[in-house]
Amino acid sequence: MLRFIHTADVHLDAPLQTLSALYELRQEDFRRTMRTIRDLVLDKQADFWLIAGDLLEYHGGRRSTALFLRDLFASVAPVPVCIAPGNHDPWHPDSYYQTLEWPGNVFWFTPEWGAYEFPDKSCVVYGWGFPQPHVYESPLPAFPGRLHGYRHHLMVLHGSVVNGGADGHHPYAPMTLEEMAAAGMDYIALGHIHKPAVFLHPVSQTPFAAYPGSPEGLSAKEAGERFVMYGELEKDGRLRLEHVPVQSRIISRREVDVAGAETTEQLVNVLERELADEEDDCLLYLTLTGERSAHFTPPVEVVEQRLSRFFYVQCTDRTWSDLDADQLQAQSGVWGRWLSKLAEAEAEGADEWQRDIARMARREALARIGGILR
C-alpha cells in the first residue's frame, strides 16, 4: 500500500490586511498548521507529502518563513516532499524556491513537465509549476505521458477544473476532467480552489483527483474546519481518500437575530447567550439581524469590545428599524417617496433575486431613516 498526504493553498505570509495588529499571531497559526501537517505525515507513515501550489506568497513572503519551511521539510526526511508552484508562488528565478538550498527530500516541479522516479515504491510523481502568476491555458496537452515499468502514478498540479467548483476563482490553468483522465494517473493532487472537492473518473466513476481546500482559513469565506487529504493507494489501484481536519483556529460566521433589544446591555446579553457555544479562540464574523426600535442603533464598536473573549471579532449591523413604513409613505415626504419606490421595485421584480434585492434595500432605507429620525 502507498500512502500520501496532500495539501495546497497554505498562503504563508499572505497579507491578511483586515487583521492588522493580530497579523503575526495569525501567521503563527499558519506555521502551527504546517507543523500539524508534518506530524500527520509522520504519524501516517506517509510515502509522499504532495503540495499543490500557493504554499508561500511570492510577493511579501519572508526569508524567515522560507527557512521555516526548509527546516520543516528536512524533519520528515527521507519522505519525499513534492511541490508544484502555483499562481501565488510561481517558479521565478528570484523566488526562495530557487535561491535557497533545500533538503534532498524536496522535489520541485518547474514550468517544464517533470517526473521523479521512486523505484523502491514502484511509483512516479509527475508535476508542473506556474512560470508566472497568470496562466490561462491548460498545461495537460503538453504532458509527455507516463513512464513505463511502475505500478503507481501520481501527479501534483495547481489549476482550475473546468466546471469543477471553481466559482469565484479566476480559471487559471483550466483543465477538463477528460484531460485529467487521459493522463492516466492513479491520483492527481490539485491546488488553487480553497474548498475541498473530490472528482470522479469520467469512465470508472471512482475518485482520481481532489482539492483538499486550504488547511487554514484565510478569510470569512473559509469558515469551519479546514483539511488536508490523506490517501491510501492499494497495489491493484484502488484509492481511498479521507479529509483530515488540521486547522489551528476556526473561522466562524454567525448571524444573530437581536430583535427586541433596546439597549446595549440587552443586545450584549442576547449575543452572549446565542454565542455561548463558540470557542474563545475562534475568529468570529458576526452579523446582527432583526427588527429593532427606531431609537436604538447597535453600537458595533462596543459589541466587538464586549465580545473580547474571542481571538478576533468583526461585527456587521444588518438590523432594520421598526418605523411604520406605511405611515411614512402616506405622508408623501421624501422618505415616503423613497419607500414607495422600493415597495414598487419589490412588487414588480422580474424574479425572486430582484425582489430580494429590493426587499433588502427597503430594510436598509428604514434603518437609515430610523437613524435620522431617532
C-alpha positions as CSV (number, residue, x, y, z in Angstrom):
1,M,0.0,0.0,0.0
2,L,1.2,3.5,-0.8
3,R,0.2,6.4,1.5
4,F,0.3,10.1,0.9
5,I,-0.7,13.5,2.5
6,H,-1.9,16.1,0.1
7,T,-2.2,19.8,0.9
8,A,-2.3,23.1,-1.0
9,D,-3.1,26.8,-0.7
10,V,-1.5,27.4,2.6
11,H,-0.6,31.0,1.6
12,L,2.1,31.5,4.2
13,D,2.8,35.3,4.7
14,A,-0.4,36.3,2.9
15,P,-1.3,39.9,3.7
16,L,-4.5,39.3,5.8
17,Q,-5.0,43.0,5.9
18,T,-8.1,43.1,8.0
19,L,-6.3,41.5,11.0
20,S,-3.8,44.4,11.4
21,A,-2.4,44.1,14.9
22,L,-3.2,40.4,15.1
23,Y,-1.2,39.6,11.9
24,E,1.8,38.0,13.5
25,L,-0.3,35.9,15.8
26,R,-2.3,34.7,12.8
27,Q,0.9,33.9,10.9
28,E,2.0,31.7,13.8
29,D,-1.4,29.9,13.4
30,F,-0.4,29.1,9.8
31,R,3.0,27.8,10.8
32,R,1.4,25.7,13.6
33,T,-0.9,24.2,11.0
34,M,2.1,23.3,8.8
35,R,3.7,21.6,11.8
36,T,0.4,19.7,12.4
37,I,0.5,18.5,8.7
38,R,4.2,17.5,9.2
39,D,3.2,15.4,12.3
40,L,0.4,13.8,10.2
41,V,2.9,12.8,7.5
42,L,5.0,11.1,10.2
43,D,2.0,9.6,12.2
44,K,0.5,8.1,9.0
45,Q,3.9,6.9,7.8
46,A,3.2,8.6,4.5
47,D,5.3,7.7,1.5
48,F,4.8,11.2,0.0
49,W,3.9,14.7,1.0
50,L,2.3,16.3,-2.0
51,I,1.9,20.1,-2.0
52,A,-0.1,21.6,-4.9
53,G,0.9,25.2,-5.0
54,D,0.3,28.5,-3.3
55,L,2.5,27.4,-0.3
56,L,4.3,30.7,0.2
57,E,3.4,34.2,-1.1
58,Y,5.9,35.3,-3.7
59,H,5.2,39.0,-3.1
60,G,5.7,39.7,0.6
61,G,6.9,36.2,1.5
62,R,9.7,36.4,4.1
63,R,13.0,34.7,4.1
64,S,12.4,33.6,7.7
65,T,9.3,31.8,6.6
66,A,11.1,30.1,3.7
67,L,13.8,28.9,6.2
68,F,11.0,27.6,8.5
69,L,9.7,25.5,5.5
70,R,13.2,24.3,4.7
71,D,13.7,23.0,8.3
72,L,10.2,21.6,8.4
73,F,10.6,19.6,5.3
74,A,14.0,18.3,6.5
75,S,12.3,17.0,9.6
76,V,10.3,14.4,7.6
77,A,13.3,13.1,5.6
78,P,13.6,10.7,3.8
79,V,9.9,11.2,3.0
80,P,9.8,12.9,-0.4
81,V,8.1,16.4,-0.4
82,C,6.8,17.0,-3.9
83,I,5.9,20.7,-4.6
84,A,4.2,22.2,-7.7
85,P,4.4,26.1,-7.5
86,G,1.1,27.9,-8.1
87,N,0.0,31.3,-9.3
88,H,0.8,32.9,-5.9
89,D,4.2,31.3,-5.6
90,P,5.4,30.8,-9.2
91,W,8.8,29.4,-10.2
92,H,10.7,32.7,-10.6
93,P,14.5,32.9,-10.7
94,D,14.5,35.2,-7.6
95,S,12.0,33.1,-5.5
96,Y,13.1,31.4,-2.4
97,Y,12.4,28.1,-4.2
98,Q,15.4,28.8,-6.4
99,T,17.6,31.0,-4.2
100,L,17.7,28.8,-1.1
101,E,19.4,25.4,-0.7
102,W,16.6,22.9,0.1
103,P,16.9,19.4,1.7
104,G,17.5,16.5,-0.6
105,N,14.0,15.1,0.1
106,V,12.3,18.2,-1.5
107,F,11.4,17.8,-5.2
108,W,10.3,20.9,-7.2
109,F,8.2,20.9,-10.3
110,T,9.0,23.7,-12.8
111,P,7.2,25.1,-15.9
112,E,8.7,22.1,-17.8
113,W,6.8,18.9,-17.0
114,G,8.8,16.8,-14.5
115,A,8.8,13.2,-13.4
116,Y,10.5,11.9,-10.3
117,E,11.0,8.1,-10.1
118,F,10.9,6.2,-6.8
119,P,11.7,2.6,-7.7
120,D,11.6,1.4,-4.1
121,K,7.9,2.4,-4.0
122,S,7.3,1.5,-7.7
123,C,5.9,5.0,-8.1
124,V,6.5,8.0,-10.3
125,V,5.3,11.5,-9.2
126,Y,4.7,13.9,-12.1
127,G,4.1,17.7,-11.9
128,W,4.1,21.1,-13.5
129,G,4.6,24.5,-11.9
130,F,3.4,28.0,-12.8
131,P,6.1,30.2,-14.6
132,Q,4.3,33.4,-13.7
133,P,1.1,34.4,-11.8
134,H,-1.2,34.2,-14.8
135,V,-1.6,31.1,-16.9
136,Y,-4.8,30.9,-19.0
137,E,-4.3,27.6,-20.8
138,S,-4.2,24.0,-19.6
139,P,-0.7,22.5,-19.1
140,L,-2.1,19.0,-19.7
141,P,-1.9,18.9,-23.5
142,A,1.9,19.2,-23.2
143,F,2.1,16.3,-20.7
144,P,4.6,13.8,-22.3
145,G,2.9,10.8,-20.8
146,R,3.5,8.1,-18.2
147,L,6.8,6.3,-17.6
148,H,6.7,2.5,-18.1
149,G,7.6,-0.1,-15.5
150,Y,5.9,1.5,-12.4
151,R,2.8,0.3,-10.6
152,H,1.7,3.8,-9.3
153,H,1.5,7.2,-10.9
154,L,0.7,10.4,-9.0
155,M,0.5,14.0,-10.3
156,V,0.8,17.3,-8.5
157,L,-0.8,20.2,-10.3
158,H,-2.2,23.7,-9.5
159,G,-5.1,25.0,-11.6
160,S,-8.9,25.1,-12.1
161,V,-11.0,22.1,-13.0
162,V,-13.4,23.4,-15.6
163,N,-17.0,23.1,-14.2
164,G,-15.4,21.7,-11.1
165,G,-16.4,24.1,-8.3
166,A,-14.1,27.0,-9.3
167,D,-16.8,29.6,-8.9
168,G,-15.4,32.9,-7.7
169,H,-11.9,32.0,-8.8
170,H,-10.1,33.0,-12.0
171,P,-9.8,29.9,-14.3
172,Y,-6.0,29.7,-14.1
173,A,-4.5,26.7,-15.9
174,P,-8.1,25.4,-16.7
175,M,-8.3,21.7,-17.1
176,T,-11.2,19.4,-18.0
177,L,-11.9,16.0,-16.4
178,E,-11.4,14.4,-19.7
179,E,-7.9,15.9,-20.0
180,M,-7.1,14.8,-16.5
181,A,-8.3,11.3,-17.1
182,A,-6.3,11.0,-20.3
183,A,-3.1,11.5,-18.3
184,G,-3.6,8.0,-16.8
185,M,-2.9,8.9,-13.2
186,D,-3.9,6.9,-10.1
187,Y,-4.3,10.3,-8.3
188,I,-4.0,13.9,-9.2
189,A,-3.2,16.2,-6.2
190,L,-4.8,19.6,-7.1
191,G,-4.5,23.1,-5.7
192,H,-6.0,26.5,-6.3
193,I,-9.6,26.1,-5.1
194,H,-9.9,26.6,-1.4
195,K,-13.0,24.5,-1.0
196,P,-12.5,20.7,-0.7
197,A,-13.7,18.7,-3.7
198,V,-13.2,15.1,-5.0
199,F,-13.5,14.3,-8.7
200,L,-14.6,11.0,-10.2
201,H,-13.0,9.5,-13.2
202,P,-15.4,10.1,-16.1
203,V,-15.3,6.4,-17.1
204,S,-14.8,4.3,-13.9
205,Q,-16.7,6.8,-11.7
206,T,-14.1,6.3,-9.0
207,P,-12.2,9.1,-7.2
208,F,-9.0,10.0,-9.0
209,A,-8.4,13.7,-8.2
210,A,-9.1,16.2,-5.4
211,Y,-8.7,19.6,-4.0
212,P,-8.0,19.4,-0.2
213,G,-9.0,23.0,0.3
214,S,-7.0,25.5,2.3
215,P,-5.7,23.9,5.6
216,E,-6.1,27.2,7.5
217,G,-8.9,29.7,6.7
218,L,-7.7,33.0,5.1
219,S,-11.0,35.0,5.2
220,A,-14.6,34.8,6.4
221,K,-15.4,32.8,3.3
222,E,-13.3,29.9,4.6
223,A,-15.2,29.2,7.8
224,G,-15.4,25.9,9.7
225,E,-13.0,23.0,9.6
226,R,-10.1,23.1,7.1
227,F,-8.5,19.9,5.7
228,V,-5.7,18.1,4.1
229,M,-6.3,14.9,2.1
230,Y,-4.9,11.5,3.3
231,G,-4.8,8.9,0.6
232,E,-4.1,5.1,0.5
233,L,-3.4,3.5,-2.8
234,E,-3.6,-0.3,-3.0
235,K,-1.5,-2.4,-5.3
236,D,-4.5,-3.1,-7.5
237,G,-5.0,0.7,-8.0
238,R,-8.0,1.1,-5.5
239,L,-7.8,4.5,-3.9
240,R,-9.2,5.6,-0.5
241,L,-9.4,9.3,0.4
242,E,-10.0,10.9,3.7
243,H,-10.4,14.5,4.7
244,V,-8.4,15.2,7.8
245,P,-9.0,18.5,9.7
246,V,-5.8,20.3,10.6
247,Q,-6.7,24.0,11.2
248,S,-5.1,25.8,14.2
249,R,-8.0,28.2,14.6
250,I,-11.7,28.0,13.4
251,I,-13.2,30.9,11.5
252,S,-16.9,31.2,12.4
253,R,-19.6,33.1,10.6
254,R,-22.7,33.7,12.7
255,E,-26.0,35.6,12.1
256,V,-27.9,36.5,15.3
257,D,-31.4,37.9,15.4
258,V,-31.4,40.6,18.1
259,A,-35.0,41.7,17.6
260,G,-36.4,43.4,20.7
261,A,-33.1,44.6,22.1
262,E,-33.4,48.3,23.0
263,T,-30.2,48.9,25.0
264,T,-26.6,47.9,24.6
265,E,-26.9,45.7,27.7
266,Q,-29.9,43.9,26.3
267,L,-28.1,43.4,23.0
268,V,-24.9,42.0,24.6
269,N,-27.0,39.7,26.7
270,V,-28.6,38.2,23.6
271,L,-25.3,37.8,21.9
272,E,-23.6,36.2,24.9
273,R,-26.4,33.7,25.1
274,E,-26.5,32.9,21.4
275,L,-22.7,32.6,21.1
276,A,-22.1,30.5,24.2
277,D,-21.2,27.5,22.0
278,E,-18.4,29.3,20.2
279,E,-14.8,28.6,21.1
280,D,-12.9,31.5,22.7
281,D,-10.0,31.2,20.2
282,C,-12.1,31.5,17.0
283,L,-12.2,34.3,14.5
284,L,-15.9,35.5,14.7
285,Y,-17.6,37.2,11.8
286,L,-20.9,38.3,13.3
287,T,-23.9,39.8,11.6
288,L,-26.8,41.3,13.6
289,T,-30.2,41.0,12.1
290,G,-33.8,41.6,13.1
291,E,-36.2,44.5,13.6
292,R,-35.1,47.0,16.2
293,S,-36.6,50.1,17.8
294,A,-36.0,53.2,15.8
295,H,-34.4,54.9,18.7
296,F,-31.6,52.3,19.1
297,T,-28.8,51.6,16.7
298,P,-26.5,48.7,17.7
299,P,-23.1,50.2,18.6
300,V,-20.8,47.9,16.6
301,E,-17.5,49.0,18.2
302,V,-18.9,48.4,21.7
303,V,-20.2,45.0,20.7
304,E,-16.8,44.0,19.4
305,Q,-15.1,45.2,22.6
306,R,-17.6,43.4,24.8
307,L,-17.0,40.2,22.9
308,S,-13.3,40.4,23.5
309,R,-13.1,36.7,24.7
310,F,-12.8,35.8,21.0
311,F,-9.5,36.0,19.2
312,Y,-11.0,38.3,16.6
313,V,-14.5,39.8,16.2
314,Q,-15.9,41.7,13.2
315,C,-19.5,42.8,13.7
316,T,-21.8,44.0,10.9
317,D,-25.1,45.6,11.6
318,R,-27.9,44.4,9.3
319,T,-30.8,45.2,11.6
320,W,-33.7,47.4,10.4
321,S,-35.9,49.9,12.1
322,D,-39.4,49.3,13.4
323,L,-40.6,52.5,11.8
324,D,-44.2,52.4,10.3
325,A,-43.3,52.3,6.6
326,D,-47.0,52.6,5.6
327,Q,-47.4,55.8,7.7
328,L,-44.2,57.3,6.2
329,Q,-45.4,56.5,2.7
330,A,-48.8,58.1,3.4
331,Q,-47.1,61.4,4.4
332,S,-45.7,61.8,0.8
333,G,-42.5,63.3,2.1
334,V,-39.1,62.5,0.7
335,W,-38.8,59.4,2.9
336,G,-42.2,58.2,1.9
337,R,-41.5,58.5,-1.8
338,W,-38.2,56.6,-1.3
339,L,-40.0,53.8,0.5
340,S,-42.8,53.8,-2.1
341,K,-40.3,53.3,-5.0
342,L,-38.6,50.4,-3.2
343,A,-42.0,48.8,-2.5
344,E,-42.8,49.1,-6.2
345,A,-39.5,47.5,-7.1
346,E,-40.1,44.7,-4.7
347,A,-43.6,44.0,-6.1
348,E,-42.6,44.3,-9.7
349,G,-39.3,42.4,-9.6
350,A,-38.8,40.2,-12.6
351,D,-37.6,37.3,-10.4
352,E,-37.1,36.3,-6.8
353,W,-33.5,37.5,-6.8
354,Q,-34.5,41.1,-7.9
355,R,-37.4,41.1,-5.3
356,D,-34.9,40.0,-2.6
357,I,-32.6,42.9,-3.6
358,A,-35.5,45.4,-3.4
359,R,-36.6,43.9,0.0
360,M,-33.1,44.3,1.4
361,A,-32.8,47.8,0.1
362,R,-36.1,48.7,1.7
363,R,-34.8,47.4,5.1
364,E,-31.7,49.4,4.6
365,A,-33.7,52.5,3.9
366,L,-35.8,52.0,7.0
367,A,-32.6,51.6,9.0
368,R,-31.2,54.8,7.7
369,I,-34.4,56.7,8.2
370,G,-34.6,55.4,11.7
371,G,-31.1,56.7,12.4
372,I,-32.0,60.1,11.1
373,L,-35.3,60.4,12.9
374,R,-34.4,58.9,16.3
